[in-house]
Amino acid sequence: MISGSRGSKQWLLTLPSLAWLGVFFVIPSILVVLTAFRPADLHGGVGAGWTMATIHELRDPAYLPILWRTVWLSGVTTLVCLVLAVPMTFQMARVGPRMRQWLLLLVIIPFLSNFLIRIFAWKSLLHPEGPLTRLLVWLHFISEDAMLLNNVGAVLLVLIYTQLPFAILPLYAAAEKFDFALLDAARDLGAGPWRSFSKVFVPGVRRGLVSAAVMVFVCSVGQYVIPQMVGGASDEMLGNKIAQRVFSDRNLPHASALAGGLMLAVLVPMLVVSIWQRFGRKEAS
């Protein structure tokens, strides 16, 4: 009886969160998928009836380069953010409380300004007449006719800048709970600094790594503002095509089909990893 009452209390505590997810995530996602099977209206709405024509249109070979660009840009962004965030959170968790607060403040400061303003700032920095370009030309690192803007490198740079805090925060939460006495024990057993870091600390914050990787990849794969503002005509991501179908073409079913495909591309790997981890825990136990 006690365990049953405790379980019911836990369900009551999670009910508001489940209701929030159901109303603002599950139901809209179902509506998006259903809209993909409706015909487009000539006035920019959704027509009557059902059709598979929109799904067949997704087999257009023109989408393959855009899909590949979206995946590899998001993957590289995730990898670079993790490589930068792991040593930073390692140091953040080891410094004193006062310094730790200042470092956390530096991580959170970008969120205090508007997302578009930060991208405009990077656009000004990377402009041919911007301060960063002038500095690199003065240092003879690039030629005067080099373009730092409107290319895939600029898109990747700004993606890493905007997504790095999303990798640092969950990793810091995991690193803060890590027992650093384990590193001292590894040193006593003969492990060097790098070996103790890679074999003890990194596996110890594995859950934080997974959370950071998922958060950064999901936020990156749906981006369309960054490629539109700092990328070129050949640097579109799938989010740009979805925005184009919604605002320019006024083809909501096609946009829904693209959004549904993107959603499945994100959810399926997450489900596979979750199932694999669950089976791994059962085998270990």
C-alpha angles and dihedrals in degrees: 000000000000093000090047093052090046090052092049090050090052090051090050090051093051095042096088091051092047091049091050092050092045096051099039102031115018098042095044090047091053090048091051092052092047092049089057088067094052125089121251119256120230089231094056098267136098120286130218124271132024133282142173093209094100092052090051090052090062088071088073106130089223089076095059097076090045092049092048091048090050093050098046095043090050092045095050091045090053093047095048093046091052092047090052097040100050098063091038094054089044089060094039091056092050101048124087122280094256095051089043091058091051092049091049089050090054090052093049097043094086089061090060091069128063117272093231092049091056091051091048088052091055090046089055092047093050095043115117088247094039125118095250093052092046091049093051091047091049090051089049091237092126135019122254092252094052116123118217091173132068097030139100092259091062090049091051093046094052092043090056091046094051096042100042095088089054088059096043099051100056091039091051090051089055095042092051090061094045117113103234090191085080089067090054089050090051090051090051089053091056103265117142124230095266095043093049090047095049099037101038112021100038095050088044092061095040094126091052089050092053092047092048093047093050093046095048095044094047092048092047100045093060097046119126105150095067096051089044095052105035102018132080133242091274095048099075120143126204091264089062091056091050091051090047092053091049103043106023106028095030088217104143097173091054091047089049091051091052092045091048091050090049091049092051091047088058100038099045096059089045091053091047092051091046092051091045092052091048092052089045091056092049092051091047092052 
